[in-house]
């Protein structure tokens, strides 16, 4: 995958990253809706007028952060098996990696679930990726959903709910494999095969530290195979 920072990699890119870092800090400290453009600009060390060169409102910058978060999560999946040749392995890899963030990278869990960051954009990107993989698995005869788009929507919701419960400690870390198996069953795999596939050993690659920044993401993506 190729990461293209929206403000480039020069001074504008650094300024946008500074605003996004300030936004993340304020979201985690105060929660959504409890700060202003002035607060973000002050924390970023930028003039308030500078903010409007990158976003028209706080909500606009939050949307940019959601895009950055989705891109960051996508980079973590860059080592996933090819869904076209092994849809089950690809599904298990992406599912367990995504759910694992809730317990292995708690700062990300806080940003996802405690800051008030809208889930719509993240769900849309997750659903789109899932649907593409499900359709590949269906074409190869491995998955058997009656309606791939509906299955993608249901599984995306399951992942969000399980991720929240893992973050809150309502589910143990061991539930990640069980959740992946249950979702494979939803896609038509026999339970025994689903449990075996979900139990395959996967090395967890921790995401980069917060705050998320476009330029840091470009650096990480550039080292990928």
C-alpha positions as CSV (number, residue, x, y, z in Angstrom):
1,X,0.0,0.0,0.0
2,X,1.1,3.6,-0.6
3,X,0.5,6.3,2.1
4,X,0.1,9.8,0.7
5,X,0.0,12.4,3.5
6,X,-2.8,14.9,2.6
7,X,-0.5,17.9,3.4
8,X,2.7,16.5,1.9
9,X,5.9,15.6,3.7
10,X,7.3,19.1,4.2
11,X,6.4,22.0,6.5
12,X,2.7,21.7,5.8
13,X,2.8,18.0,6.6
14,X,4.6,18.7,9.9
15,X,2.0,21.4,10.8
16,X,-0.9,19.1,10.1
17,X,0.7,16.4,12.2
18,X,1.1,18.9,15.1
19,X,-2.6,19.8,14.9
20,X,-3.5,16.1,14.9
21,X,-1.2,15.4,17.8
22,X,-2.8,18.2,19.8
23,X,-6.3,16.9,18.9
24,X,-5.4,13.4,20.1
25,X,-4.1,14.8,23.4
26,X,-7.2,16.8,24.0
27,X,-9.5,13.9,23.0
28,X,-7.9,11.6,25.5
29,X,-7.7,14.3,28.2
30,X,-11.1,15.9,27.9
31,X,-13.2,13.8,25.4
32,X,-15.0,14.9,22.3
33,X,-16.8,18.2,22.3
34,X,-14.9,19.6,25.3
35,X,-12.4,21.8,23.5
36,X,-12.3,24.4,20.7
37,X,-10.2,25.3,17.7
38,X,-8.4,27.7,19.9
39,X,-7.5,24.9,22.4
40,X,-6.1,22.8,19.6
41,X,-4.1,25.6,18.0
42,X,-2.7,26.6,21.4
43,X,-1.6,23.1,22.2
44,X,-0.1,22.6,18.8
45,X,1.9,25.9,19.2
46,X,0.2,27.3,16.1
47,X,-1.7,30.5,15.4
48,X,-5.5,30.0,15.3
49,X,-5.6,31.2,11.7
50,X,-3.2,28.4,10.8
51,X,-5.8,25.9,11.8
52,X,-8.1,26.9,9.0
53,X,-5.5,26.2,6.4
54,X,-6.0,22.5,7.3
55,X,-9.6,22.1,8.5
56,X,-12.7,24.1,8.6
57,X,-13.8,23.0,12.1
58,X,-13.0,20.6,14.9
59,X,-15.2,18.0,13.4
60,X,-13.3,18.3,10.1
61,X,-10.0,17.7,11.9
62,X,-11.6,14.7,13.8
63,X,-12.5,13.3,10.4
64,X,-8.9,13.7,9.3
65,X,-7.8,11.8,12.4
66,X,-10.3,9.0,11.7
67,X,-8.7,8.7,8.2
68,X,-5.3,8.6,9.8
69,X,-6.3,6.0,12.3
70,X,-7.8,3.8,9.5
71,X,-4.6,4.1,7.5
72,X,-2.6,3.2,10.6
73,X,-4.6,0.0,11.2
74,X,-4.4,-0.9,7.5
75,X,-0.6,-0.7,7.7
76,X,-0.7,-3.3,10.5
77,X,-2.4,-5.7,8.1
78,X,0.2,-5.4,5.4
79,X,1.7,-8.8,6.2
80,X,-1.6,-10.6,6.0
81,X,-1.8,-13.6,3.7
82,X,-3.4,-12.9,0.3
83,X,-7.2,-13.2,0.6
84,X,-7.4,-14.4,-3.0
85,X,-5.2,-17.4,-2.4
86,X,-6.0,-18.1,1.3
87,X,-9.1,-16.3,2.4
88,X,-9.4,-18.1,5.7
89,X,-5.8,-17.3,6.7
90,X,-6.3,-13.7,5.6
91,X,-9.5,-13.3,7.6
92,X,-8.0,-14.9,10.8
93,X,-4.9,-12.7,10.5
94,X,-6.8,-9.4,10.1
95,X,-9.5,-10.3,12.7
96,X,-7.0,-11.3,15.4
97,X,-4.7,-8.4,14.7
98,X,-7.6,-5.9,14.9
99,X,-9.0,-7.4,18.1
100,X,-5.5,-7.7,19.6
101,X,-5.0,-4.0,19.5
102,X,-7.6,-3.6,22.3
103,X,-5.6,-5.6,24.8
104,X,-2.0,-5.2,23.5
105,X,-2.1,-1.5,22.7
106,X,-4.3,0.1,25.4
107,X,-3.6,3.6,24.2
108,X,-5.2,2.8,20.9
109,X,-8.1,1.3,22.8
110,X,-8.5,4.5,24.7
111,X,-8.5,6.5,21.5
112,X,-11.0,4.2,19.8
113,X,-13.4,3.7,22.7
114,X,-12.9,6.3,25.4
115,X,-12.2,9.6,23.5
116,X,-15.6,10.0,21.8
117,X,-14.0,9.5,18.3
118,X,-16.8,8.7,15.9
119,X,-16.8,5.1,14.8
120,X,-18.6,5.6,11.5
121,X,-15.5,6.1,9.4
122,X,-13.6,3.3,11.0
123,X,-16.6,0.9,10.6
124,X,-17.0,1.9,7.0
125,X,-13.4,1.2,6.1
126,X,-13.4,-2.1,8.1
127,X,-16.7,-3.2,6.4
128,X,-15.3,-2.4,3.0
129,X,-12.1,-4.4,3.6
130,X,-14.1,-7.3,5.0
131,X,-16.5,-7.4,2.1
132,X,-13.7,-7.5,-0.4
133,X,-12.1,-10.5,1.4
134,X,-15.5,-12.2,1.9
135,X,-16.3,-11.9,-1.8
136,X,-12.9,-13.4,-2.7
137,X,-13.5,-16.3,-0.3
138,X,-17.0,-16.8,-1.7
139,X,-15.7,-16.9,-5.3
140,X,-13.2,-19.6,-4.3
141,X,-16.0,-21.6,-2.6
142,X,-14.5,-21.4,0.9
143,X,-17.0,-18.9,2.4
144,X,-20.7,-19.4,1.9
145,X,-22.6,-16.2,2.9
146,X,-26.0,-15.7,1.4
147,X,-25.3,-11.9,1.2
148,X,-21.6,-10.9,1.4
149,X,-22.4,-7.2,2.0
150,X,-24.7,-8.1,4.9
151,X,-22.1,-10.5,6.4
152,X,-19.4,-7.9,6.2
153,X,-21.7,-5.4,8.1
154,X,-22.5,-8.0,10.8
155,X,-18.9,-9.1,11.3
156,X,-17.7,-5.5,11.4
157,X,-20.2,-4.9,14.2
158,X,-19.1,-8.0,16.0
159,X,-15.5,-6.9,15.8
160,X,-16.3,-3.5,17.2
161,X,-18.4,-5.0,20.1
162,X,-15.8,-7.6,20.9
163,X,-13.0,-5.0,20.7
164,X,-14.9,-2.8,23.2
165,X,-15.4,-5.7,25.6
166,X,-11.8,-6.7,25.4
167,X,-10.7,-3.1,26.1
168,X,-13.1,-2.9,29.1
169,X,-11.8,-6.2,30.4
170,X,-15.2,-7.9,30.0
171,X,-13.6,-10.5,27.7
172,X,-10.3,-12.2,28.4
173,X,-7.5,-12.1,25.8
174,X,-8.1,-15.7,25.1
175,X,-11.5,-14.8,23.6
176,X,-9.8,-13.4,20.5
177,X,-9.3,-16.8,19.0
178,X,-12.8,-17.8,19.9
179,X,-14.2,-14.7,18.3
180,X,-12.3,-15.3,15.1
181,X,-13.6,-18.9,15.0
182,X,-17.2,-17.8,15.6
183,X,-17.0,-15.3,12.7
184,X,-15.6,-18.0,10.4
185,X,-18.6,-20.1,11.3
186,X,-20.8,-17.2,10.4
187,X,-19.2,-17.3,6.9
188,X,-20.0,-21.0,6.5
189,X,-17.0,-22.9,7.8
190,X,-17.6,-26.1,9.8
191,X,-16.9,-25.3,13.5
192,X,-14.0,-27.7,13.8
193,X,-12.3,-26.2,10.8
194,X,-13.0,-22.7,12.0
195,X,-11.5,-23.4,15.5
196,X,-8.4,-25.0,14.0
197,X,-7.9,-22.0,11.6
198,X,-8.4,-19.4,14.3
199,X,-5.9,-21.1,16.6
200,X,-2.9,-20.7,14.2
201,X,-0.1,-18.9,15.8
202,X,0.2,-15.2,14.8
203,X,2.9,-12.8,15.9
204,X,1.4,-9.5,17.0
205,X,3.0,-6.5,15.5
206,X,2.4,-3.6,17.9
207,X,1.3,-0.3,16.3
208,X,3.5,2.8,16.6
209,X,3.2,5.0,19.7
210,X,0.6,7.7,20.0
211,X,0.2,10.4,18.8
212,X,-0.6,9.1,15.3
213,X,1.1,11.2,12.7
214,X,1.0,11.0,8.9
215,X,4.8,11.5,8.5
216,X,5.6,8.7,11.0
217,X,3.2,6.4,9.1
218,X,4.9,7.1,5.8
219,X,8.2,6.2,7.5
220,X,6.8,2.9,8.8
221,X,5.1,2.0,5.5
222,X,8.3,2.7,3.7
223,X,10.0,-0.1,5.6
224,X,7.3,-2.7,4.8
225,X,8.3,-5.6,2.5
